[in-house]
Amino acid sequence: MANKRLKKDANLFTFSEKIQVLEDHFNTSMTRLSKGMKTFENAMLQEDKAKRAEFLDRIFHAQLGQMTTGLSPAAILIAYTDWWAHTVIAPNRCLQLMESAFDKMIDFYQNLIEYAANKNTNCFDTEDKRFHERFKDEGWHEWPYCAVANGFMLWEDWWQEASQIRGVAKDHRELISFFRYQWLNALSPENNPILNPVVLEKTLETSGKNLIDGWQNAQEDFWRHLKGDRPVGAEEFVVGKDIAVTQGKVVYRNDLIELIQYAPQTETVYPEPVLIIPAWIMKYYILDLSPHNSMVNYLVKQGHTVFMISWKNPDASYRNYGMQDYLKKGVLEAINATQSITGQKNIHATGYCIGGTLLSMAASYMARHYDDRLKTVTLFAAQTDFEEAGELMTFIDENQLSYLEDIMFSQGYLRGDQMSATFELLRPKELIWSKAVQRYLLGERPPLNDLMAWNSDTTRLPYKMQKEYLRNFHLNNDLAEGDYLIDGEPVALEDIKSPLFVVSTEKDHIAPWKSVYKIHLYANGSEITFVLANRGHNGGIVSEPGHKGRSYRIGKSAANAPYIAPEKWHHEHKSHKGSWWPKWHRWLAKHSGKKIAPPGIGAPEKGFQILEDAPGHYVLEK
């Protein structure tokens, strides 16, 4: 069924539909231009000349940002100038690089000559793991493709050397490495149909049909992107019908959140409800995908009463909503509603990604005011110290942030596609070029799964909130430093005394596990159970029992226990096959009271009416 649908979609856009898409795209561009002109008019009304000039420059930066995918040209220019200047004044380093280039060229040609003389079936008996990881197909080990691959890797190694110049500022060096990584991935022989043996073999087998199919795929993707549609196959996963189907009701709504209470599936339940705070940079149903891998469904089946925040997808009218709005109108109001509906004093609170960061702030804020309603706190891939916050830090400096702020200022928010483009650039081989080769050169379009469909369902981020998040946390690391204020009072993570269950993932490039592990430094007064799951930021969390290839490490540290370095922790805790979910359930059960009859859905007598069925309204907003 899915394959038939995908085949049909290849010719989905007729000529008249394409004209309509172009017309709609033009109208959207005109609307944005009109908003820009209105902003320009507002700028010209500024009486202060300095403010007027600043306002106009922000408009210019915003328009320029549409062409640079949000990257600051000034930041790039400054980084390359720093690198070039230090290279020029290091003549001996330049000579060494020239010598290295010559040596690599000699090695390359020596290998070619040896092959020509011996006629080996395998060009290069290389032990370089990168070769086998990158060029996995056997075709790359045959002449002449292995020569091309080996030459490319030598070239890649040389540029790696050339970008490491002593004296260049760390952030500039990282930005240089980032762009080197981008264009080297773009020029990889894997992406060239003439140099890729897999593509050539497929072309011969199909008499070129793969290239025709690839062209159709490229057209389909282009027109869908222009129209603003989600990827081919995403329509097979309808929210509320195919995914996010665990039964529940929306029992509370304000201008920022909907609170979903899920229906019980057991005769008795643990008294303390589980409140989940997902990130608002994604839609909540990553934790309620298909029935077989839904964390919500799993918890309900284990006898937990589960509440879920579904965040509003903001438009420009939300531009002045900040982090404290998300804290108070989001987390704190959800805690109050959950407590009122269930009649229970204590709550198990769970936060995912930035939702976990916000939960840690809420837990600190509540503890400072002697509010002990949080029985436990669970954090999924959530950072509290942003000093080593992964590859995203490549884009975090004053220059880049001021440029991004100007883009968001003109829009009122950061668009989901702008955010997605940044994450794709962090993993260009896996997220851009490998997919392009498969779709456009091999002519294959594998069906989407539920996680991939969710990933394409993006949200917007309010200007003020995103500005505060990037500056206060990523740039200044205020939360870890104790400099972040709520109502004029500092947030101190050491105030948290609730038991913590912290999950990180080995391949997380958004919240690296060693960064997540730093919670041990700040919440040392709490008992901490730390889990290190395999996979990445999403796959390591959506890790239901029975999922093949899943494993994890787990360890517990008592309150006020001596700090253990992450490397030592990793060495001392063995890997376990399977899902960590059962461990978490048992941990929650251990910190819960005796089971009772399930609470009612909502509490009309307390003002919490049943508003509509889950998944609610906010999650459907585009």
HELIX and SHEET records of a PDB file:
HELIX    1   1 ALA A    2  ASP A    9  1                                   8    
HELIX    2   2 PHE A   15  MET A   44  1                                  30    
HELIX    3   3 LYS A   49  GLY A   65  1                                  17    
HELIX    4   4 PRO A   73  VAL A   88  1                                  16    
HELIX    5   5 PRO A   91  ASN A  118  1                                  28    
HELIX    6   6 LYS A  129  ARG A  134  1                                   6    
HELIX    7   7 GLU A  138  HIS A  141  5                                   4    
HELIX    8   8 TYR A  145  ALA A  162  1                                  18    
HELIX    9   9 LYS A  170  ALA A  186  1                                  17    
HELIX   10  10 PRO A  189  ASN A  191  5                                   3    
HELIX   11  11 PRO A  197  THR A  206  1                                  10    
HELIX   12  12 LYS A  209  LYS A  227  1                                  19    
HELIX   13  13 ALA A  234  GLU A  236  5                                   3    
HELIX   14  14 TYR A  284  LEU A  287  5                                   4    
HELIX   15  15 PRO A  291  ASN A  293  5                                   3    
HELIX   16  16 MET A  295  LYS A  301  1                                   7    
HELIX   17  17 ALA A  316  TYR A  318  5                                   3    
HELIX   18  18 MET A  323  ASP A  325  1                                   3    
HELIX   19  19 TYR A  326  LEU A  332  3                                   7    
HELIX   20  20 GLU A  333  THR A  342  1                                  10    
HELIX   21  21 ILE A  354  ARG A  368  1                                  15    
HELIX   22  22 GLY A  390  PHE A  395  5                                   6    
HELIX   23  23 GLU A  398  GLN A  411  1                                  14    
HELIX   24  24 GLY A  416  LEU A  426  1                                  11    
HELIX   25  25 PRO A  428  PRO A  428  1                                   1    
HELIX   26  26 LYS A  429  TRP A  433  3                                   5    
HELIX   27  27 SER A  434  ALA A  436  1                                   3    
HELIX   28  28 VAL A  437  LEU A  441  3                                   5    
HELIX   29  29 ASP A  450  ASN A  455  1                                   6    
HELIX   30  30 TYR A  463  GLU A  468  1                                   6    
HELIX   31  31 TYR A  469  LEU A  475  3                                   7    
HELIX   32  32 ASP A  478  GLU A  481  1                                   4    
HELIX   33  33 LEU A  493  ASP A  495  5                                   3    
HELIX   34  34 TRP A  513  VAL A  516  1                                   4    
HELIX   35  35 ILE A  519  TYR A  522  1                                   4    
HELIX   36  36 PRO A  566  GLU A  572  1                                   7    
HELIX   37  37 TRP A  581  LYS A  590  1                                  10    
HELIX   38  38 PRO A  604  LYS A  606  5                                   3    
HELIX   39  39 TYR A  618  LEU A  620  5                                   3    
SHEET    1   A11 HIS A 576  LYS A 577  0                                        
SHEET    2   A11 SER A 551  SER A 557 -1                                        
SHEET    3   A11 ILE A 528  ALA A 533 -1                                        
SHEET    4   A11 LEU A 500  THR A 505  1                                        
SHEET    5   A11 LEU A 374  PHE A 380  1                                        
SHEET    6   A11 ILE A 347  TYR A 352  1                                        
SHEET    7   A11 VAL A 274  ILE A 277  1                                        
SHEET    8   A11 VAL A 306  TRP A 311  1                                        
SHEET    9   A11 ILE A 257  TYR A 262 -1                                        
SHEET   10   A11 GLY A 248  ARG A 253 -1                                        
SHEET   11   A11 GLU A 612  ASP A 613 -1                                        
SHEET    1   B 2 TYR A 413  LEU A 414  0                                        
SHEET    2   B 2 LEU A 461  PRO A 462 -1                                        
SHEET    1   C 2 LEU A 485  ILE A 486  0                                        
SHEET    2   C 2 GLU A 489  PRO A 490 -1                                        
END                                                                             
